[in-house]
Amino acid sequence: MSVPARDSHSAPFLAMVAGEASGDLLAGLLLAGVRQRWPQAVAAGIGGPQMQRLGFSAWWPHHKLSVHGFNWDTLRRYPEIVGIRKQLRARLLVERPDIFLGVDAPDFNLDLEADLRAAGIRTVHFVSPSVWAWRPERMEKIRRSADHVLCIFPFEPALLQHNGIAATYVGHPLAQMIPLVPDRQAARLSLGLAEEDTVVAILPGSRDSEIAHLAERFFQAAALVQKARPATRFVVPAAPGFRAKLQQLAQRSGLGERLQVLEGQSHSALAACDVTLLASGTATLEAALFKRPMVISYHQSRLSAAIMQRKRLQPWVGLPNILCGEFVVPELLQDQATPARLAQETLAWLEAPQSDPQRLQQLNAKFLAMHHELRRDTATIASDVIQKILQS
């Protein structure tokens, strides 16, 4: 179905692409701002449930783009993903949106943006690729692809502008969405947890490959924590489509009713917990905004790890550590990500109120300062940029 005729000043047609759950969340927050300014705007492309709740037409679901690393699953799905991009490009070149918004997913979006921009369609990329952390060669591709980049971290615009790329800091949407002082009591009540419970939240990721590499070792670590502290409760918020798989893996851990697999509810789990064991990614920033101690981990194929290691520019992979410029929370990657080490670092946080309360106080202060720095009216600032581009 073609997009209906519209007045681009009152009802622009925005094409959008968001991959994975985190991209869908970010795009949904951005689309909410667009809807406030242009209630009749038409928005279509690739997205998920958060976007669809705001009237987005998903020509393809966002999980079609959910791959990570260099592995067999990526190679197997590569032809399908390339085919989707080819079909989407052809459709957009015919229907000619007023603007294209690529939300994260740089491997998919930047090439698409370059083709659309070359054809005279204005392009905005939301969430700068982490050229400051790895793969700096992407800078030239960004310059060719995006009319404007919306940045979620305050140091990014100067770096991009130095390389001839128009950019605006819009803050991180999650910093406005998450309260400065989370309500732990309400979160625990919603999850059936008691105020006096010791709670560990386990977030093994939202991709097949992450769950394959991390979930079982996280559950083995949880069993070791529970052996040391028998009263500990564990909550596992499952990304869409993964609850059954995680429940199956959890059954092998021997934790029984001490471990609860949730349908989503990651923010409730983070608000309720005393510490979280989680995969590197956006969830680590969410945990920091909830002011929670954490143990960051990641494990992938040796080929993926070797390639990423060669392209890394910083000693940290976790966003809280990158933003603080130091190891404020532990990172256990690849061979270090053993159940014993994961359990050891998790237990260290659980024992910190008695053994090292200053460590917790310092961490909370750093995370609160980070929260204030990232808290901006993202939707309004972003829609201001979009309006200026539409009027240019």
SULHUKA-V798490 format. One record per residue. N is the residue number from 1. RES is the residue in one letter. SS is DSSP state (h for helix, s for strand, l for the rest). OMEGA is omega in degrees with one decimal (none if undefined). NEAR is the number of other ideal C-beta (glycine too) atoms within 12 Angstrom. Layout:
n->{N:N}
res->{RES:RES}
ss->{SS:SS}
omega->{OMEGA:OMEGA}
near->{NEAR:NEAR}
This chain:
n->{1:2:3:4:5:6:7:8:9:10:11:12:13:14:15:16:17:18:19:20:21:22:23:24:25:26:27:28:29:30:31:32:33:34:35:36:37:38:39:40:41:42:43:44:45:46:47:48:49:50:51:52:53:54:55:56:57:58:59:60:61:62:63:64:65:66:67:68:69:70:71:72:73:74:75:76:77:78:79:80:81:82:83:84:85:86:87:88:89:90:91:92:93:94:95:96:97:98:99:100:101:102:103:104:105:106:107:108:109:110:111:112:113:114:115:116:117:118:119:120:121:122:123:124:125:126:127:128:129:130:131:132:133:134:135:136:137:138:139:140:141:142:143:144:145:146:147:148:149:150:151:152:153:154:155:156:157:158:159:160:161:162:163:164:165:166:167:168:169:170:171:172:173:174:175:176:177:178:179:180:181:182:183:184:185:186:187:188:189:190:191:192:193:194:195:196:197:198:199:200:201:202:203:204:205:206:207:208:209:210:211:212:213:214:215:216:217:218:219:220:221:222:223:224:225:226:227:228:229:230:231:232:233:234:235:236:237:238:239:240:241:242:243:244:245:246:247:248:249:250:251:252:253:254:255:256:257:258:259:260:261:262:263:264:265:266:267:268:269:270:271:272:273:274:275:276:277:278:279:280:281:282:283:284:285:286:287:288:289:290:291:292:293:294:295:296:297:298:299:300:301:302:303:304:305:306:307:308:309:310:311:312:313:314:315:316:317:318:319:320:321:322:323:324:325:326:327:328:329:330:331:332:333:334:335:336:337:338:339:340:341:342:343:344:345:346:347:348:349:350:351:352:353:354:355:356:357:358:359:360:361:362:363:364:365:366:367:368:369:370:371:372:373:374:375:376:377:378:379:380:381:382:383:384:385:386:387:388:389:390:391:392}
res->{M:S:V:P:A:R:D:S:H:S:A:P:F:L:A:M:V:A:G:E:A:S:G:D:L:L:A:G:L:L:L:A:G:V:R:Q:R:W:P:Q:A:V:A:A:G:I:G:G:P:Q:M:Q:R:L:G:F:S:A:W:W:P:H:H:K:L:S:V:H:G:F:N:W:D:T:L:R:R:Y:P:E:I:V:G:I:R:K:Q:L:R:A:R:L:L:V:E:R:P:D:I:F:L:G:V:D:A:P:D:F:N:L:D:L:E:A:D:L:R:A:A:G:I:R:T:V:H:F:V:S:P:S:V:W:A:W:R:P:E:R:M:E:K:I:R:R:S:A:D:H:V:L:C:I:F:P:F:E:P:A:L:L:Q:H:N:G:I:A:A:T:Y:V:G:H:P:L:A:Q:M:I:P:L:V:P:D:R:Q:A:A:R:L:S:L:G:L:A:E:E:D:T:V:V:A:I:L:P:G:S:R:D:S:E:I:A:H:L:A:E:R:F:F:Q:A:A:A:L:V:Q:K:A:R:P:A:T:R:F:V:V:P:A:A:P:G:F:R:A:K:L:Q:Q:L:A:Q:R:S:G:L:G:E:R:L:Q:V:L:E:G:Q:S:H:S:A:L:A:A:C:D:V:T:L:L:A:S:G:T:A:T:L:E:A:A:L:F:K:R:P:M:V:I:S:Y:H:Q:S:R:L:S:A:A:I:M:Q:R:K:R:L:Q:P:W:V:G:L:P:N:I:L:C:G:E:F:V:V:P:E:L:L:Q:D:Q:A:T:P:A:R:L:A:Q:E:T:L:A:W:L:E:A:P:Q:S:D:P:Q:R:L:Q:Q:L:N:A:K:F:L:A:M:H:H:E:L:R:R:D:T:A:T:I:A:S:D:V:I:Q:K:I:L:Q:S}
ss->{l:l:l:l:l:l:l:l:l:l:l:l:s:s:s:s:s:s:l:h:h:h:h:h:h:h:h:h:h:h:h:h:h:h:h:h:h:l:l:l:l:s:s:s:s:s:s:l:h:h:h:h:l:l:l:l:s:s:s:s:s:h:h:h:h:l:l:l:l:l:l:h:h:h:h:h:h:h:h:h:h:h:h:h:h:h:h:h:h:h:h:h:h:h:h:l:l:l:s:s:s:s:s:l:l:h:h:h:h:h:h:h:h:h:h:h:h:h:l:l:l:l:s:s:s:s:l:l:l:l:l:l:l:s:l:l:l:h:h:h:h:h:h:h:h:l:l:s:s:s:s:l:l:l:l:h:h:h:h:h:h:h:l:l:l:l:s:s:s:l:l:l:h:h:h:h:h:l:l:l:l:l:l:h:h:h:h:h:h:h:l:l:l:l:l:l:l:l:s:s:s:s:s:l:l:l:l:h:h:h:h:h:h:h:h:h:h:h:h:h:h:h:h:h:h:h:h:h:l:l:l:l:s:s:s:s:s:s:l:l:l:l:h:h:h:h:h:h:h:h:h:l:l:l:l:h:h:h:s:s:s:s:s:l:l:h:h:h:h:h:h:h:l:l:s:s:s:s:s:l:l:h:h:h:h:h:h:h:h:l:l:l:s:s:s:s:s:s:l:l:l:h:h:h:h:h:h:h:h:h:h:s:l:l:l:l:l:l:h:h:h:h:h:h:l:l:l:l:l:s:s:s:s:h:h:h:l:l:h:h:h:h:h:h:h:h:h:h:h:h:h:h:h:h:h:l:h:h:h:h:h:h:h:h:h:h:h:h:h:h:h:h:h:h:l:l:l:h:h:h:h:h:h:h:h:h:h:h:h:h:h:l}
omega->{179.1:177.4:-178.6:177.3:-177.4:172.7:-172.9:178.3:-178.1:-177.9:-179.3:173.5:177.9:170.6:-176.6:172.8:174.4:177.1:177.0:-177.4:-178.2:177.4:178.1:178.7:-179.8:-179.5:177.9:178.0:177.6:-178.6:176.8:176.5:176.9:-179.0:178.4:-177.8:-178.9:-176.5:-176.4:-179.4:175.8:-179.4:-176.0:177.8:179.8:-178.3:-175.6:-172.1:179.1:179.3:-177.4:177.0:178.9:174.4:179.4:176.3:-178.5:176.1:170.5:177.1:-174.4:-176.0:176.2:-178.2:-171.3:171.8:-178.0:173.6:-178.3:-175.7:-176.2:-179.3:178.0:-179.9:-178.2:-175.3:-176.5:-180.0:179.1:-177.6:177.0:178.1:177.4:-179.2:179.4:179.2:-179.9:178.3:-178.8:-178.8:-178.4:177.7:176.1:-173.3:170.1:175.5:176.4:178.8:175.9:178.6:175.3:-176.7:-179.5:-179.8:-172.3:-179.4:177.1:-167.7:-172.1:177.7:178.1:179.0:-179.7:-179.6:-179.8:-179.4:177.7:179.1:175.8:177.2:-177.0:-173.3:174.0:175.7:-177.6:-174.3:179.6:170.6:-172.5:-179.1:177.1:-178.0:179.0:-179.5:179.5:179.2:178.0:-174.5:-179.4:178.4:178.3:-179.1:-179.4:-168.9:-168.1:168.9:-177.2:177.2:174.5:-172.5:-178.9:177.0:-168.6:-177.7:-172.7:-175.7:-179.2:179.0:-179.2:-179.5:176.4:179.2:174.0:-177.9:177.5:-175.5:178.5:174.0:-178.0:-175.1:178.0:-176.8:-177.6:-178.8:176.2:-177.2:-177.2:-178.3:178.7:177.3:-177.8:-180.0:-177.4:-177.1:179.6:179.5:179.2:178.5:-178.9:-178.4:178.9:-179.9:179.2:-179.3:-176.1:-179.8:166.5:-170.2:173.7:174.8:-179.6:-179.5:-175.3:176.7:-175.8:178.0:177.3:-175.4:179.0:-179.6:178.5:-175.8:-168.5:-169.2:-175.6:179.4:175.1:-179.9:175.8:176.1:178.9:178.5:177.7:176.7:-178.7:177.0:179.8:-178.9:-170.0:-176.0:-175.0:173.8:-178.8:176.1:-175.5:176.4:-177.0:173.1:-177.9:176.4:-173.8:-175.0:-177.8:-180.0:179.9:177.1:178.7:178.4:-178.3:-178.6:-179.5:-174.0:-178.9:-177.7:176.7:-176.6:177.7:-179.3:-176.4:176.3:-176.2:171.3:-175.2:176.8:-179.1:-179.3:175.5:179.4:180.0:178.0:-174.6:-167.1:171.1:178.5:178.6:173.7:-168.8:178.3:175.8:-178.9:-177.6:-178.4:179.0:176.1:176.8:179.1:178.2:179.0:173.4:176.8:-177.2:170.3:-175.7:169.4:-177.7:179.4:172.4:177.3:179.6:179.7:-178.4:178.6:179.4:-178.4:-179.1:179.9:-178.3:180.0:-179.3:-175.7:-178.8:179.0:-176.4:-179.6:-176.4:171.9:-179.6:-177.9:177.6:179.3:178.9:-177.5:177.6:-179.9:179.2:178.4:177.2:174.6:-176.7:173.8:177.8:-173.4:175.2:-173.7:177.4:-174.8:176.7:177.5:-178.4:179.9:179.0:178.6:-179.6:-178.3:177.1:178.6:179.1:176.9:-179.3:-179.1:-175.3:179.8:177.8:-172.3:-175.2:-177.0:-179.9:178.0:179.0:-179.6:179.5:179.4:-179.9:179.7:179.1:-178.6:177.9:176.7:177.2:-179.2:179.5:-178.5:-177.0:-173.4:176.5:175.4:-171.0:-175.9:-178.7:180.0:-179.5:-179.7:172.5:178.8:-179.6:179.0:179.4:178.8:178.1:-177.9:-175.0:none}
near->{9:16:25:14:12:22:15:24:15:16:23:34:34:51:42:53:53:47:41:40:39:43:42:41:42:46:48:36:41:47:44:31:36:40:25:21:27:29:17:21:39:33:43:36:48:44:44:38:22:31:39:24:19:33:24:36:28:32:28:29:27:39:31:30:40:38:31:33:28:22:25:16:24:26:17:13:23:19:12:21:30:21:16:29:34:18:20:36:31:18:27:38:21:16:28:24:40:37:43:46:53:53:48:39:41:32:29:39:44:36:29:44:43:28:24:39:31:17:20:16:32:36:42:48:53:50:45:44:39:34:33:29:27:22:23:20:15:32:28:19:27:40:29:22:34:44:33:38:45:44:38:41:33:24:23:35:26:17:27:32:21:16:25:15:33:26:35:34:29:39:35:42:40:35:34:27:28:33:21:20:16:29:18:29:18:17:32:27:16:18:33:18:32:15:16:12:26:30:42:48:48:53:49:45:42:40:37:29:30:40:37:26:31:43:43:28:37:46:36:31:39:45:32:30:40:31:20:21:26:14:19:34:34:47:45:44:37:33:39:28:22:34:23:16:26:39:22:17:30:34:19:19:31:18:31:17:15:29:34:32:36:33:21:25:27:43:33:31:41:45:34:38:45:40:46:45:56:51:44:41:33:36:42:42:40:44:47:40:41:43:35:42:42:46:48:44:43:39:38:35:23:16:16:27:24:15:18:27:19:13:21:20:20:24:16:28:35:36:39:41:31:31:33:25:16:18:22:33:42:34:33:34:30:24:14:22:37:22:30:20:27:42:35:23:34:45:30:27:39:36:23:23:19:12:13:16:15:13:22:26:16:20:33:26:17:27:38:25:22:36:32:18:22:35:26:29:22:36:31:23:30:43:33:24:36:40:28:19:29:31:14:14}
